[in-house]
Amino acid sequence: MGPIGVFGGTFDPIHYGHLRTAFELLQALELDQMRFIPCGDPPHRATPMAPAGERLAMVRAAIEGQTGFVLDERELRRGGPSYTVDTLASLREDFADASLCLVIGMDAFLGLPKWHEWREILQLAHIVVAHRPGWRAPDMGALGELLAERRTAHVRDLHETRAGAVYVYAVTQLEISSTEVRALIRAGRDPRFLMPDPVRQYILESGCYAAKEEDLQHAK
């Protein structure tokens, strides 16, 4: 089996910014698959607005039919905080000999030293930093040291070893945020063209982000 991409997030909701990044990395890194792992209980951010089952349904609708995209429910099945190191350890049990490539954005990478047991991550997987063009990598502190020791410019390194490297790749940045999408929907506007139509249809039919009656009363 070739390298496996690990793409986690709350996906609250999933949109084209997530999907384009995942697709570009699937191709550029020649991954065997990209596993979308909706976060169950995010330890570093607020509780997702949509329940787990609805976020799972939206991811399923978004990636259906795309070769190489796989939905992974392990964080939603596991109790307690969704620590990345635990998720990678679970994946390593399932894919003992495969290269695992944890995909994180620039902001997440800059906050990596605050993650639970963050140094253990590189014993379980490679880190792929998806960044916007023109970004300068840190050259000081813990991350500067990490990049000096572990950074590679060669995709083959991600294929030939199971874990331990940091690979930085510039992806097309679509300026879409889940927070802004939720606000737009709560304002009664249509999220068309920000996400695949099946996801939009699910959101509109389920009402999972619609303004609640108490919100409308508070706004008066």
Backbone bond lengths (Angstrom), bond angles and torsions (degrees), N, CA, C in turn:
res aa  C-N    CA-C-N  psi(-1)  N-CA   C-N-CA  omega(-1)  CA-C   N-CA-C  phi
1 M - - - 1.461 - - 1.517 109.91 -
2 G 1.326 116.91 138.63 1.455 122.01 176.94 1.516 111.37 -77.23
3 P 1.335 117.21 -178.87 1.461 120.82 -178.84 1.526 112.65 -59.25
4 I 1.318 114.84 147.74 1.463 122.14 -179.55 1.524 108.64 -112.91
5 G 1.317 116.88 124.75 1.451 121.23 174.59 1.520 110.05 -81.77
6 V 1.319 116.41 140.37 1.466 122.78 179.76 1.521 106.94 -119.93
7 F 1.325 115.97 108.92 1.463 121.34 -172.60 1.526 108.41 -121.34
8 G 1.320 116.00 98.39 1.453 121.16 -178.47 1.515 112.26 -101.19
9 G 1.310 115.05 166.46 1.462 120.88 178.15 1.510 109.89 163.35
10 T 1.322 116.50 167.30 1.461 118.88 176.27 1.524 110.49 -73.39
11 F 1.350 117.46 -29.80 1.468 122.01 -178.44 1.531 109.43 49.72
12 D 1.335 114.76 60.54 1.461 122.48 -169.95 1.534 111.69 -124.01
13 P 1.362 118.88 62.77 1.463 128.62 5.01 1.542 111.55 -100.77
14 I 1.329 115.62 169.74 1.460 121.23 172.00 1.523 108.79 -69.73
15 H 1.348 117.07 145.73 1.467 120.69 -178.45 1.525 109.45 -147.25
16 Y 1.331 115.95 -178.63 1.461 120.04 -175.36 1.526 113.29 -64.99
17 G 1.331 118.63 -24.70 1.462 119.89 176.02 1.519 111.01 -61.19
18 H 1.336 116.41 -44.60 1.471 120.56 176.10 1.524 111.12 -63.81
19 L 1.314 115.08 -47.57 1.461 120.26 -171.29 1.520 112.38 -68.63
20 R 1.334 116.86 -38.90 1.467 119.05 -179.85 1.521 110.51 -67.32
21 T 1.332 117.34 -42.19 1.462 120.74 177.32 1.523 110.46 -59.33
22 A 1.322 116.89 -47.38 1.461 120.99 -178.96 1.528 111.25 -62.02
23 F 1.325 117.27 -40.65 1.458 121.09 -177.87 1.526 111.41 -68.93
24 E 1.331 116.74 -43.16 1.464 119.63 179.58 1.525 110.83 -62.16
25 L 1.323 117.21 -41.72 1.463 120.11 -179.30 1.525 111.43 -71.84
26 L 1.318 117.30 -35.36 1.460 120.66 175.87 1.531 110.03 -55.60
27 Q 1.331 115.77 -43.06 1.461 120.92 -178.46 1.530 112.05 -78.63
28 A 1.325 116.57 -49.06 1.462 120.01 -173.28 1.526 112.31 -66.08
29 L 1.316 117.29 -35.66 1.462 121.84 -178.58 1.525 112.11 -92.42
30 E 1.324 115.77 -1.94 1.470 121.42 -179.63 1.530 110.34 53.87
31 L 1.335 114.40 50.13 1.462 120.43 -179.44 1.522 110.38 -76.46
32 D 1.314 115.58 149.23 1.453 120.69 174.14 1.517 110.15 -71.32
33 Q 1.328 115.80 -37.70 1.465 121.13 178.49 1.519 109.58 -158.92
34 M 1.328 115.44 159.16 1.458 122.50 172.42 1.525 106.48 -119.12
35 R 1.337 115.34 115.98 1.461 120.72 -177.35 1.530 109.59 -94.96
36 F 1.316 116.38 118.29 1.464 122.57 176.02 1.524 107.82 -87.25
37 I 1.337 116.40 121.38 1.465 120.90 -175.12 1.528 109.28 -121.71
38 P 1.341 117.82 94.14 1.461 119.44 177.78 1.527 110.98 -60.85
39 C 1.314 115.47 135.13 1.462 121.44 -177.26 1.528 110.23 -74.70
40 G 1.310 115.62 136.70 1.449 120.25 178.26 1.523 111.87 -82.14
41 D 1.330 116.81 -67.44 1.469 123.42 -178.12 1.523 107.70 -126.15
42 P 1.351 118.07 89.78 1.466 120.19 -175.26 1.519 111.91 -67.20
43 P 1.338 118.44 121.57 1.458 120.22 -175.75 1.532 114.08 -78.19
44 H 1.348 117.80 -16.86 1.464 120.07 -173.13 1.524 113.26 -111.77
45 R 1.335 116.87 9.59 1.461 118.20 -179.38 1.516 109.26 -152.79
46 A 1.349 115.59 173.56 1.457 120.67 -176.61 1.528 111.32 -65.46
47 T 1.329 114.99 157.61 1.456 120.58 177.18 1.525 109.78 -60.40
48 P 1.327 118.30 134.05 1.473 120.41 179.47 1.521 111.45 -56.28
49 M 1.334 116.11 148.79 1.460 120.20 -180.00 1.527 111.39 -73.62
50 A 1.334 117.00 -43.05 1.463 120.05 179.52 1.521 109.68 -85.03
51 P 1.324 118.40 139.49 1.462 121.14 177.10 1.524 111.85 -60.30
52 A 1.323 115.48 160.37 1.455 121.02 -176.07 1.522 112.71 -55.00
53 G 1.332 116.38 -44.52 1.457 120.06 -177.59 1.520 112.58 -61.84
54 E 1.311 117.01 -36.48 1.464 120.47 -179.72 1.522 111.07 -73.96
55 R 1.328 117.46 -38.74 1.461 119.70 177.46 1.523 110.48 -66.02
56 L 1.319 115.91 -37.30 1.460 120.80 176.70 1.530 110.35 -62.65
57 A 1.317 116.63 -44.92 1.462 120.86 -179.92 1.523 111.36 -62.64
58 M 1.335 116.75 -37.57 1.471 119.74 -179.97 1.527 111.28 -68.19
59 V 1.337 117.13 -40.92 1.464 119.39 177.99 1.524 109.56 -64.88
60 R 1.311 116.70 -42.36 1.473 120.13 179.16 1.530 110.20 -59.25
61 A 1.319 116.68 -44.05 1.463 120.65 179.74 1.528 111.45 -65.65
62 A 1.336 116.62 -35.89 1.462 121.08 -176.35 1.516 113.08 -69.38
63 I 1.335 117.32 -37.17 1.467 119.77 -171.16 1.521 113.52 -103.08
64 E 1.331 116.94 -3.74 1.462 119.98 -177.40 1.528 111.24 -56.71
65 G 1.318 115.97 129.36 1.452 121.30 176.72 1.512 115.34 88.94
66 Q 1.343 118.11 -7.90 1.461 120.16 179.47 1.529 109.99 -89.89
67 T 1.304 116.17 115.52 1.460 121.38 179.63 1.529 110.44 -58.74
68 G 1.324 115.92 130.88 1.456 121.23 177.87 1.511 114.55 93.66
69 F 1.336 118.47 -16.12 1.460 121.67 177.67 1.530 108.77 -90.30
70 V 1.344 116.22 129.98 1.467 122.19 -176.59 1.531 108.91 -131.39
71 L 1.309 116.73 136.00 1.461 121.80 175.24 1.523 109.01 -91.41
72 D 1.329 116.17 130.07 1.460 122.77 -177.79 1.528 108.18 -123.68
73 E 1.319 117.44 119.66 1.465 122.23 -172.82 1.529 113.62 -97.60
74 R 1.312 119.20 9.57 1.466 120.30 -168.10 1.532 113.68 -61.48
75 E 1.312 119.22 -35.32 1.467 118.99 -178.76 1.523 111.56 -71.66
76 L 1.320 116.76 -30.99 1.461 119.83 179.04 1.525 111.43 -75.33
77 R 1.320 116.99 -24.74 1.466 120.91 178.41 1.530 112.08 -83.62
78 R 1.340 115.75 -23.83 1.459 119.96 -175.03 1.529 110.65 -89.79
79 G 1.293 117.51 135.70 1.451 120.65 178.74 1.524 111.81 -79.84
80 G 1.327 116.31 164.10 1.456 121.24 177.32 1.519 112.66 83.42
81 P 1.333 116.57 179.65 1.462 120.92 -179.39 1.531 111.89 -60.28
82 S 1.329 115.89 143.07 1.470 120.93 -178.30 1.533 109.72 -88.14
83 Y 1.318 115.81 76.63 1.460 119.95 177.61 1.528 109.91 -77.60
84 T 1.325 115.61 133.73 1.455 120.97 -177.69 1.521 111.86 -59.68
85 V 1.318 116.90 -39.13 1.461 119.85 -178.19 1.536 110.82 -61.80
86 D 1.330 117.76 -34.86 1.461 121.13 178.24 1.531 110.69 -70.63
87 T 1.321 115.45 -39.34 1.466 119.62 178.63 1.519 110.54 -64.18
88 L 1.316 117.31 -42.72 1.463 120.75 178.87 1.528 111.35 -66.11
89 A 1.318 116.67 -37.59 1.467 119.52 177.44 1.525 110.35 -63.27
90 S 1.325 116.81 -38.98 1.453 121.47 177.56 1.531 111.05 -65.94
91 L 1.331 116.38 -42.45 1.463 120.42 177.64 1.533 110.67 -64.46
92 R 1.306 116.42 -37.61 1.466 120.07 -179.93 1.530 110.69 -64.53
93 E 1.322 117.47 -32.66 1.462 120.10 175.34 1.526 110.81 -65.17
94 D 1.328 116.17 -36.55 1.466 120.38 -178.19 1.528 112.62 -80.91
95 F 1.343 115.52 -31.68 1.472 120.48 -175.89 1.535 108.46 -128.32
96 A 1.320 115.16 70.31 1.465 121.31 -170.41 1.519 113.33 -59.11
97 D 1.324 117.60 -36.49 1.460 120.74 -172.71 1.523 114.14 -105.35
98 A 1.320 117.41 -1.72 1.464 120.58 -175.67 1.525 111.37 -84.86
99 S 1.310 115.02 152.51 1.456 121.15 168.83 1.525 108.00 -75.65
100 L 1.333 116.72 128.91 1.458 122.02 175.44 1.521 108.88 -108.09
101 C 1.327 117.06 131.34 1.468 122.12 -177.46 1.521 108.78 -120.66
102 L 1.321 116.22 102.18 1.457 121.61 179.14 1.523 109.47 -77.67
103 V 1.320 116.81 118.83 1.466 122.36 -179.40 1.513 109.01 -94.15
104 I 1.335 116.83 123.75 1.462 121.11 175.02 1.524 108.95 -135.75
105 G 1.307 115.80 153.43 1.457 120.92 177.91 1.514 111.67 -81.19
106 M 1.321 114.87 173.70 1.460 121.31 -178.08 1.528 111.63 -59.62
107 D 1.331 116.79 -46.66 1.465 119.75 -177.73 1.524 111.17 -62.85
108 A 1.321 115.76 -40.83 1.463 119.39 178.96 1.523 110.67 -64.96
109 F 1.324 116.82 -40.14 1.460 119.65 179.89 1.531 111.06 -63.46
110 L 1.316 117.60 -40.65 1.460 120.80 179.73 1.530 111.61 -64.57
111 G 1.341 116.68 -24.93 1.456 120.18 177.86 1.519 113.58 -97.75
112 L 1.326 116.89 7.12 1.470 121.28 -174.52 1.528 114.03 -53.86
113 P 1.346 120.33 -41.49 1.465 119.34 -179.02 1.531 114.70 -60.78
114 K 1.341 117.34 -12.86 1.468 120.56 177.83 1.528 111.86 -90.87
115 W 1.328 117.36 -5.57 1.464 120.59 -178.01 1.521 110.53 -74.18
116 H 1.303 115.62 153.60 1.461 122.93 178.11 1.535 109.67 -63.83
117 E 1.330 116.51 122.42 1.476 122.93 177.95 1.537 111.33 47.97
118 W 1.323 115.45 48.83 1.461 119.21 -171.43 1.526 113.18 -64.79
119 R 1.297 117.78 -30.45 1.474 118.90 -179.11 1.531 111.97 -70.55
120 E 1.327 116.15 -22.01 1.461 119.34 177.90 1.524 112.02 -71.64
121 I 1.324 116.29 -20.55 1.463 120.11 -176.55 1.521 111.42 -58.84
122 L 1.330 116.87 -41.17 1.459 119.67 -176.90 1.525 112.77 -74.50
123 Q 1.306 117.67 -10.00 1.462 119.85 171.41 1.529 111.11 -81.06
124 L 1.334 115.15 -16.80 1.463 120.40 -177.23 1.520 113.15 -107.56
125 A 1.337 117.00 -25.55 1.465 120.25 -172.39 1.524 110.64 -155.85
126 H 1.320 114.89 165.76 1.458 121.85 164.65 1.529 107.67 -82.77
127 I 1.313 116.76 158.79 1.461 121.36 173.01 1.520 108.11 -112.76
128 V 1.316 115.98 125.57 1.464 122.05 176.23 1.520 107.25 -110.65
129 V 1.334 116.05 116.73 1.459 121.27 -178.51 1.527 108.51 -97.09
130 A 1.324 115.82 113.47 1.463 121.43 177.48 1.533 107.58 -90.39
131 H 1.317 116.21 114.66 1.466 118.83 -173.59 1.519 110.62 -128.84
132 R 1.317 114.38 168.25 1.459 119.93 177.94 1.525 109.21 -88.37
133 P 1.335 117.85 149.06 1.467 120.79 179.13 1.535 111.44 -55.36
134 G 1.324 115.84 141.10 1.459 120.90 178.37 1.511 114.44 92.05
135 W 1.310 117.68 -5.55 1.460 120.86 179.83 1.524 110.38 -71.48
136 R 1.326 115.97 137.16 1.465 121.06 177.22 1.530 109.83 -101.02
137 A 1.296 115.09 126.71 1.456 119.80 178.99 1.525 110.56 -70.54
138 P 1.332 118.40 145.06 1.466 120.35 176.59 1.527 111.35 -62.28
139 D 1.324 116.26 140.91 1.468 119.35 178.74 1.524 112.08 -118.21
140 M 1.338 116.11 7.54 1.459 120.77 178.55 1.522 109.76 -133.33
141 G 1.317 116.45 168.16 1.453 121.74 177.05 1.522 112.20 72.26
142 A 1.332 114.77 -166.83 1.462 120.30 -175.74 1.526 111.86 -61.62
143 L 1.320 117.22 -39.49 1.464 119.64 -178.99 1.530 111.24 -72.88
144 G 1.318 117.37 -36.18 1.455 120.06 175.59 1.522 111.11 -61.16
145 E 1.322 115.99 -42.82 1.463 120.36 177.78 1.532 110.83 -65.48
146 L 1.318 115.64 -40.81 1.458 120.02 179.74 1.528 110.90 -60.96
147 L 1.319 116.89 -45.84 1.466 120.72 -179.14 1.527 111.08 -66.88
148 A 1.326 116.80 -38.29 1.467 119.66 179.01 1.525 111.24 -63.16
149 E 1.315 116.46 -35.11 1.463 120.87 -176.66 1.528 113.24 -87.15
150 R 1.341 116.64 -34.80 1.461 119.45 -166.45 1.521 115.24 -117.24
151 R 1.326 118.14 -12.56 1.468 118.50 -173.42 1.525 111.39 -68.37
152 T 1.329 115.13 138.57 1.461 121.35 174.67 1.518 109.43 -129.90
153 A 1.308 115.90 150.21 1.464 121.62 176.02 1.521 111.13 -105.81
154 H 1.329 117.02 7.22 1.463 121.36 -172.50 1.529 111.45 -115.56
155 V 1.317 115.84 118.19 1.461 121.10 178.38 1.526 110.93 -58.60
156 R 1.332 116.37 -33.45 1.464 119.02 -177.73 1.524 112.07 -60.07
157 D 1.336 117.21 -28.46 1.463 119.39 177.92 1.528 111.32 -62.47
158 L 1.322 116.63 -30.42 1.463 120.79 178.91 1.521 111.00 -74.65
159 H 1.322 116.22 -21.08 1.464 120.94 179.35 1.528 112.19 -89.44
160 E 1.306 115.40 -32.97 1.469 119.57 -170.30 1.531 113.55 -91.44
161 T 1.329 117.34 -13.25 1.465 121.17 175.95 1.521 109.09 -128.56
162 R 1.330 116.63 157.17 1.467 120.90 -175.25 1.520 112.75 -83.21
163 A 1.327 117.83 -25.50 1.461 120.77 -171.41 1.524 108.92 -167.32
164 G 1.358 115.20 169.59 1.450 120.02 168.28 1.507 118.16 108.68
165 A 1.350 118.44 -13.35 1.463 120.40 -176.86 1.528 110.75 -103.91
166 V 1.339 114.71 158.55 1.469 121.59 172.45 1.521 107.17 -117.97
167 Y 1.307 115.94 123.54 1.466 121.80 -178.83 1.520 108.02 -120.96
168 V 1.314 117.07 128.04 1.460 122.52 -176.67 1.523 108.60 -109.58
169 Y 1.340 116.26 128.92 1.457 119.88 -174.89 1.527 110.05 -138.43
170 A 1.327 116.02 131.90 1.468 121.35 178.82 1.521 109.32 -83.62
171 V 1.319 116.20 120.24 1.460 121.34 178.98 1.527 109.90 -110.39
172 T 1.316 115.09 162.21 1.456 119.77 174.57 1.519 108.98 -65.27
173 Q 1.311 116.49 122.14 1.461 120.59 -177.67 1.524 109.85 -95.64
174 L 1.320 116.26 110.99 1.455 121.75 173.74 1.529 107.20 -94.35
175 E 1.311 116.80 120.11 1.469 120.56 -173.65 1.526 110.62 -77.93
176 I 1.321 114.36 69.90 1.462 121.87 177.72 1.520 107.14 -124.23
177 S 1.319 117.33 132.96 1.463 119.80 175.63 1.521 108.97 -124.91
178 S 1.322 115.30 144.31 1.463 119.61 178.87 1.520 111.21 -61.10
179 T 1.335 117.13 -35.98 1.468 120.89 179.07 1.521 110.71 -60.05
180 E 1.336 116.16 -45.88 1.459 120.08 -179.57 1.523 111.79 -68.77
181 V 1.338 116.49 -35.17 1.465 119.78 177.37 1.532 109.92 -63.67
182 R 1.320 117.12 -44.01 1.469 119.82 179.09 1.528 111.12 -62.13
183 A 1.325 116.44 -42.22 1.466 120.17 -179.98 1.525 110.90 -63.45
184 L 1.308 115.98 -40.06 1.461 120.71 179.31 1.527 110.37 -61.66
185 I 1.337 116.28 -45.07 1.464 120.83 -178.08 1.528 110.41 -66.81
186 R 1.336 116.21 -41.28 1.466 119.71 179.95 1.524 111.32 -65.26
187 A 1.333 116.23 -24.03 1.465 120.33 177.19 1.524 111.79 -83.77
188 G 1.344 116.26 2.30 1.445 120.24 177.36 1.513 114.96 85.32
189 R 1.328 117.07 15.23 1.462 120.60 -179.17 1.522 110.72 -98.68
190 D 1.329 115.34 161.78 1.463 122.35 -172.36 1.533 110.26 -91.67
191 P 1.355 118.82 127.47 1.470 120.97 -179.86 1.531 113.82 -85.18
192 R 1.318 117.62 18.08 1.465 120.74 -179.90 1.529 111.01 -53.73
193 F 1.332 116.36 140.19 1.463 126.33 178.51 1.536 114.06 75.62
194 L 1.331 117.50 1.73 1.462 121.00 173.20 1.528 111.59 -98.11
195 M 1.314 115.99 -11.92 1.460 122.66 -174.92 1.528 108.21 -158.09
196 P 1.345 117.39 164.49 1.462 118.99 176.39 1.528 111.16 -60.32
197 D 1.317 116.34 148.35 1.462 120.61 -178.04 1.531 113.51 -56.75
198 P 1.356 119.97 -38.24 1.468 117.82 178.85 1.538 112.98 -62.10
199 V 1.341 116.93 -32.59 1.464 120.18 177.56 1.525 109.67 -71.04
200 R 1.318 116.23 -45.34 1.476 120.91 177.25 1.518 110.10 -57.10
201 Q 1.331 116.92 -45.41 1.448 120.71 -178.19 1.527 111.06 -63.25
202 Y 1.328 116.47 -40.10 1.468 120.16 178.73 1.526 110.15 -62.58
203 I 1.324 116.12 -44.51 1.470 120.52 -178.83 1.525 111.02 -62.30
204 L 1.327 116.17 -45.31 1.465 119.82 -177.56 1.529 111.27 -67.53
205 E 1.328 116.94 -37.89 1.465 119.95 -178.15 1.527 112.64 -76.69
206 S 1.334 116.25 -35.74 1.476 119.39 -177.76 1.524 112.50 -83.23
207 G 1.333 116.52 -25.07 1.462 119.93 -177.08 1.513 113.28 68.45
208 C 1.343 117.36 23.74 1.471 119.85 -172.00 1.529 113.75 -67.17
209 Y 1.322 118.14 -18.90 1.468 119.75 177.67 1.525 112.50 -118.17
210 A 1.312 116.91 6.12 1.461 119.81 -178.97 1.524 110.29 -66.07
211 A 1.329 115.73 149.06 1.460 120.21 177.62 1.516 109.59 -62.14
212 K 1.325 116.84 131.01 1.457 121.98 179.60 1.534 110.08 -80.89
213 E 1.324 116.14 161.25 1.461 120.78 -177.50 1.530 111.73 -57.21
214 E 1.348 116.52 -39.15 1.464 118.79 -179.33 1.529 111.41 -66.41
215 D 1.353 116.48 -30.48 1.452 119.21 176.72 1.517 110.87 -67.98
216 L 1.350 115.54 -40.08 1.450 119.42 -179.93 1.524 110.84 -65.93
217 Q 1.336 116.23 -39.15 1.467 120.22 178.77 1.526 110.75 -65.39
218 H 1.347 115.54 -39.22 1.469 119.75 -179.77 1.521 111.33 -66.97
219 A 1.325 116.88 -30.68 1.460 120.98 -177.18 1.532 111.64 -74.97
220 K 1.347 117.79 -17.38 1.475 120.25 -177.17 1.507 110.89 -74.11
